[in-house]
Amino acid sequence: MNADQFREAASSVVDDIISYNASLPSRPVLPKIQPGYLQKLIPSSPPEQPEAWPSIQADIEFQIVPGLTHWQSPNFMAFFPAGVTYPSILGELYSAAFTAPAFNWLCSPACTELETIVMDWVGKAFGLPDAFLSTSSTGGGGVIHGSTSEAIVTVMVAARERYLRQKADAEGLKEGTLERDDRIAFLRGRLVALGSDQAHSSTQKAALIAGTRFKSIPTSLSEGLVLTGTRLAQTLKECAAEGLEPYYLTLTMGTTNTCAVDDFPSIAPIKAQHPDLWIHIDAAYAGSALILPEYQSISKTFTLADSFNMNMHKWLLVNFDTSCLFVQKRTDLTRALSISPSYLQNTFTDSGLVTDYRDWQIPLGRRFRALKVWFVMRSYGLQGMRKHIQNTIDIGNEFADLIRSRDDLFELIVPPAFGLTCLRVKPDAAIAHSQNNDAVDSRADMIKKIDVENDFTADKDQEAEREANSVTKEIADAINGEGEIFITSTTTASKTMLRVVCGNPAAEEKYMRNAFEIIVRFTERFLSKSCQVNGA
């Protein structure tokens, strides 16, 4: 493909992308294909002869698009969003053209320096403590990783190495001695990483990769499913009694299940008592809300943390992969991760005047991700970015109000937060459905049910809870089976719920109202079936 052919092809691709986005509201969100569908459409061997671009492009619509889940659809309300905007796409285009691996400053100085600048922009926009900026006296700063999972495993390795080094230093063991190496090897086997039972699974996975233990700290629905200082203190006591060495803790701003925010103020005094415990704040989704001034009372508490990360590629208009990791002391990363073979040495690195981001991450090479952040922040401005976040929060709150308006059918498990609403079928409605279903039960099943109703063999409330969980899950599966909207269900604190999130760049009130109507329709249809069987 020469330059003229590329110009023509690129123009047609841009047209395709615009047409695809325009078609999203009318497309089913979930694909209607079976596993292995693509194997039947694409040859098992690559072509011997070159193909013309038009024939390649045609296969996107007929072979690839049918197998896509449309994350950019305004009817996608599952998981958390993964947004993209046109300025972000343009950043990707330039990044691909430059293709600079950028593992050190010399590889492409602009890649490194722009990343430092835009990470400071993000940190200031979020109201982060100054210690997280590149200009801080503590030597802090930000770096762009591919995902929160990558960021967490990176800081966990740094936390492990810092803890072991400080422990050996405190015991007076000299570097390079067998005695120190043996002591560190023993301590490694006693290390334990901590996170609440609401923390993302990436913390447990990171502990597996880091070769240390993991301990989950229970939370309570009565406390809003947040990790509290009291519960952390109890866990630290348990670890001490078991001879374990807690070295790392994930706190969360916006848990995956319900968007709960851990109790940072009550945990701060415990951090002061355990300065060797690395605290990381995972704000992968909800961290985007920090761009709104009213949420920056949260970021002011981040002084207790050694590191913080959020994903712009979820809610803040920049596409995957853009996970922003901030640390208070960059030397915590570089001392753990810096390896300098002769082929990477250069006078600029040796001078200490430049940043080599290869020492802030696990991979060596890295993409020029800062461009798309730069383009989005300039194209929207902070004002436009705040408008997007506030708009989606407002729409999410309106959806929660709609759910409250049908309190004969639904209950909210927790208050709506950051555009996420967690709801389920009310136990009263679910148990009525279950009792009506008993009209067609066998005699043995009916006798068992009578026992339940008279509290001879089971508690009515527990039975109602089980039925509410079962019905809620079945409704979620039925809605997603139809495919007009996509939502997710989850179970926590023994409650199964529907998660409906509003964070898509294309979000509008009309799509959330449509989702509400679909959820109501499926719920009423499901609950009425048994009534019809019973003659009601």
Buried (B, 14 or more C-beta within 10 A) or exposed (E): EEEEEEEEBEEEBBEBEEEBBEEBBEBBBBBEEEEEEEEEEEEEEEEEEEEEBEEEEEEEEEBEBEEBEBBBBBBBBBBBBBBBBBBBBBBBBEBEEBEBBBBBBBBBBBBBBBBBBBBBBBBEBBBBBBBBBBEBEBBBBBBBBBBBBBBBBBBBBBBBBBBBBEBBEEEEBEEEEEEBEEBBEEBBEBBBBBBBBBBBEBBBBBBEEBEBBBBBBEBEBEEBBBBBBEBBBEBBEEBEEEEBBBBBBBBBBBBBBBBBBBBBEBBBEBBEEBEEBBBBBBBBBBBBBBBBEEBBEBBEBBBBBBBBBBBBBBBBBBBBBBBBBBBBBBBBBBBBBEEBEEEBEBEEBEEEEBBBBBBBBEEEEBBBBBBBBBBBBEBBEEEEBBEBBBBBBBBBBBBBEBBBEBEEBBBBBBEBBBBBBBBBBBBBBBBBBBBBBBEEEEEEEEEBBEEBBEEEEBEEEEBBBBBBBBBBBBBBEEBBEEBBBBBBBBEBBEBBBBBBBBBBBBBBEEBBBBBBEBBBEBBEEBBEEBBEEEEE
